[in-house]
Amino acid sequence: MTPLPAARALDQFFLDARSRVLDLAATLDRVGRGADPAAAAADPRAKLLRQALEVLLSDAPNRAEKVQQVFSLAYDANWERPTPRF
């Protein structure tokens, strides 16, 4: 499969990406304006968001994969497979 030319990808996805960035900015503003923003800044979820944003701002390839890894648990070979409940 031939990759989409960069200019065409921008034409096709810019408005959607802009909307998502604005939504994220609004969420971060709400957290920052909330009571006790220092506690929120120390929350592990806020740290994960900051890590993901650092990945997005980098020029590294496969950013989507790397952002997914930020939010994922590490592989555990001893993980117990759940059994279905019937």
Secondary structure in CASP SS format (residue, H / E / C, confidence):
PFRMAT SS
TARGET T0000
AUTHOR 0000-0000-0000
METHOD secondary structure of the structure
MODEL  1
M C 1.00
T C 1.00
P C 1.00
L C 1.00
P C 1.00
A H 1.00
A H 1.00
R H 1.00
A H 1.00
L H 1.00
D H 1.00
Q H 1.00
F H 1.00
F H 1.00
L H 1.00
D H 1.00
A H 1.00
R H 1.00
S H 1.00
R H 1.00
V H 1.00
L H 1.00
D H 1.00
L H 1.00
A H 1.00
A H 1.00
T H 1.00
L H 1.00
D H 1.00
R H 1.00
V H 1.00
G H 1.00
R H 1.00
G C 1.00
A C 1.00
D C 1.00
P H 1.00
A H 1.00
A H 1.00
A H 1.00
A H 1.00
A H 1.00
D C 1.00
P H 1.00
R H 1.00
A H 1.00
K H 1.00
L H 1.00
L H 1.00
R H 1.00
Q H 1.00
A H 1.00
L H 1.00
E H 1.00
V H 1.00
L H 1.00
L H 1.00
S C 1.00
D C 1.00
A C 1.00
P C 1.00
N C 1.00
R H 1.00
A H 1.00
E H 1.00
K H 1.00
V H 1.00
Q H 1.00
Q H 1.00
V H 1.00
F H 1.00
S C 1.00
L C 1.00
A C 1.00
Y C 1.00
D C 1.00
A C 1.00
N C 1.00
W C 1.00
E C 1.00
R C 1.00
P C 1.00
T C 1.00
P C 1.00
R C 1.00
F C 1.00
END
